[in-house]
Structures are given as structure tokens and as C-alpha cells.
Amino acid sequence: MATSQTSLPSRESGVYDLMNTAMTAGMHYRWRERAADMADVEPGGSALDVCCGTGDLALELARRVGAEGTVIGCDFSERMLDAARAKAERNGVSGVHFEWADALELPYADASFDAATIGFGARNLADLDRGLAELRRVVRPGGRLVILEITQPTRPPLSAFYSLWFDRIVPLLGTVAGDRSAYTYLPESVKRFPSPRGLAERMAGTGFPRVRYLVLAGGIITIHTGVAGT
Ligand SMILES: C[S@@+](CC[C@H](N)C(=O)[O-])C[C@H]1O[C@@H](n2cnc3c(N)ncnc32)[C@H](O)[C@@H]1O
């Protein structure tokens, strides 16, 4: 869930998965399952997972569309893509392709997917509105966009615990993992990211008129879904 565009090339994808598990007590897998469910893809359908990282969300989507369907996971880090391909092979998941693409300039035709997802990646986009516009372009009218992201809980006691965890403990874990800068960037990027309501408005403004969001883990995680307008 960490990463900055500057620190990413030096990151080890294995460390990335381990850190996610350490930071969330393993709950990140369950959150991605929820996000994949909310993409509402059917067997034989098509989905794009942008900023796919080491591939977990794309693999969840691939399990849902089945062998007749198509899932593309894209990222601009070859290191992450290699890890995602290896994970798909290890898990015997077929029908998923991992390929290089910049989320801000997607190399896919208009309306080519039933759904698109972005898990813990929207925060990292250099231009959120441009990323949302690209996602809107490649999702067919009536298709879904799902955004899974870390958010800031606003109510005590979780807000106080969250601040201690993300501002102090996570950078320490990052130091142990050998990449303090990425895990200092993480809380900073969460603070800069729009609130759940703010993100819903940004999605509505880029062509997803029907937006809902589900707040999980006391406000630490939010999953937005938007239906692409015609
Ligand atoms: C925090 S990771 C999330 C990975 C994965 N989706 C997950 O659920 O764990 C963010 C990913 O976004 C990728 N990324 C950031 N900006 C991007 C862009 N403009 N285009 C493509 N990938 C991008 C990074 O390379 C990184 O793999």
C-alpha cells in the first residue's frame, strides 16, 4: 500500500507484500476481495486493474470472470509486474495478463472493459482527475469503477490510534524493511488524498454520476464504486 513514484524502482515487491500483511494484520486480502466483489463482474466479463502492483486485486477479478473472461493488470513498475506474473503462475490463475501501462495515459480503446479497479493506487497518481478520466474512458457505459483506498478515520478512539500507527509505527516498520522513505510517504499521501465524500464528488465530476462508498475498519479503508454514465 505504500510506494511513491520516486522510491518505487528500488522497492522489493516481496517486501511490499510482507509490509501490507504486517501493517493490516493480513486484512488487506479481505479488502481486495470486497473490492473485487463490488466490481460486479460476471463470468466471461472483462476488467482492468490499474496500478496493479503485485497483482492481488487482478487475481481476485480473474477468479470472478473465469477462464472465458479477460483481466488485465497494468502498472508502470516492471518489478511489480514480474511479481504479479509469478504470483498468477504460482496460484494457477489463467486469463489474467500483466502489462506495462501508465494510468494517466491508458493504451486501451474507449469502452473496452466491463469494470475497472484501482487498489491503493489512486493516492499515488500524479494527477487524480486525469486518472479518473482515463478510467471513465476505458469503462463501458453502465460499467463500474471501484476504488479501494486508505482513508483517515475522523472519530476517536480510532483517529488517535490511526495517527500513532501511521505517523510513528509504519515508518519504523519501513525502516526495518529497508525503505523508510516509502513508508513515510504513505501517511503523507493519505493525508493529501480527498476525503471519502471528496473522492465521490471527483468521481461524479469525471463521468461516474452514481457513486457509493463503503467505509471499513472504522474508517481506515474506503471502497468507492461508480457507475459510468452514458
Ligand atoms: C501502493 S501500490 C498498490 C498495488 C496494488 N494495487 C495493491 O493493491 O497492492 C501502487 C502501485 O501504483 C503504481 N503506480 C503509481 N502511479 C502509476 C501510474 N501513473 N501508472 C501506473 N502505475 C502506477 C505503482 O507502481 C505501484 O505498483
The ligand as an SDF file (V2000), in Angstrom:
LIG
                    3D

 27 29  0  0  0  0  0  0  0  0999 V2000
    0.5750    1.0640   -3.3710 C   0  0  0  0  0  0  0  0  0  0  0  0
    0.7840    0.1540   -4.8350 S   0  0  0  0  0  0  0  0  0  0  0  0
   -0.7450   -0.7260   -4.9560 C   0  0  0  0  0  0  0  0  0  0  0  0
   -0.5930   -2.0250   -5.6530 C   0  0  0  0  0  0  0  0  0  0  0  0
   -1.8080   -2.9230   -5.6900 C   0  0  0  0  0  0  0  0  0  0  0  0
   -2.8940   -2.3580   -6.4440 N   0  0  0  0  0  0  0  0  0  0  0  0
   -2.2630   -3.3460   -4.3360 C   0  0  0  0  0  0  0  0  0  0  0  0
   -3.4780   -3.4230   -4.1240 O   0  0  0  0  0  0  0  0  0  0  0  0
   -1.4460   -3.6640   -3.5050 O   0  0  0  0  0  0  0  0  0  0  0  0
    0.6230    1.4060   -6.0300 C   0  0  0  0  0  0  0  0  0  0  0  0
    1.0470    0.9810   -7.4000 C   0  0  0  0  0  0  0  0  0  0  0  0
    0.6910    2.0110   -8.3070 O   0  0  0  0  0  0  0  0  0  0  0  0
    1.6620    2.0470   -9.3130 C   0  0  0  0  0  0  0  0  0  0  0  0
    1.5170    3.3410   -9.9830 N   0  0  0  0  0  0  0  0  0  0  0  0
    1.5430    4.5800   -9.4300 C   0  0  0  0  0  0  0  0  0  0  0  0
    1.3010    5.5140  -10.3620 N   0  0  0  0  0  0  0  0  0  0  0  0
    1.1030    4.8570  -11.5280 C   0  0  0  0  0  0  0  0  0  0  0  0
    0.8130    5.2690  -12.8520 C   0  0  0  0  0  0  0  0  0  0  0  0
    0.6790    6.5760  -13.1830 N   0  0  0  0  0  0  0  0  0  0  0  0
    0.6550    4.3310  -13.7940 N   0  0  0  0  0  0  0  0  0  0  0  0
    0.8050    3.0280  -13.4980 C   0  0  0  0  0  0  0  0  0  0  0  0
    1.0990    2.5580  -12.2730 N   0  0  0  0  0  0  0  0  0  0  0  0
    1.2370    3.4740  -11.2890 C   0  0  0  0  0  0  0  0  0  0  0  0
    2.9650    1.7890   -8.6050 C   0  0  0  0  0  0  0  0  0  0  0  0
    3.9610    1.3260   -9.4750 O   0  0  0  0  0  0  0  0  0  0  0  0
    2.5410    0.7440   -7.5730 C   0  0  0  0  0  0  0  0  0  0  0  0
    2.7650   -0.5610   -8.0270 O   0  0  0  0  0  0  0  0  0  0  0  0
  1  2  1  0
  2  3  1  0
  2 10  1  0
  3  4  1  0
  4  5  1  0
  5  6  1  0
  5  7  1  0
  7  8  2  0
  7  9  1  0
 10 11  1  0
 11 12  1  0
 11 26  1  0
 12 13  1  0
 13 14  1  0
 13 24  1  0
 14 15  1  0
 14 23  1  0
 15 16  2  0
 16 17  1  0
 17 18  1  0
 17 23  2  0
 18 19  1  0
 18 20  2  0
 20 21  1  0
 21 22  2  0
 22 23  1  0
 24 25  1  0
 24 26  1  0
 26 27  1  0
M  CHG  2   2   1   9  -1
M  END
$$$$
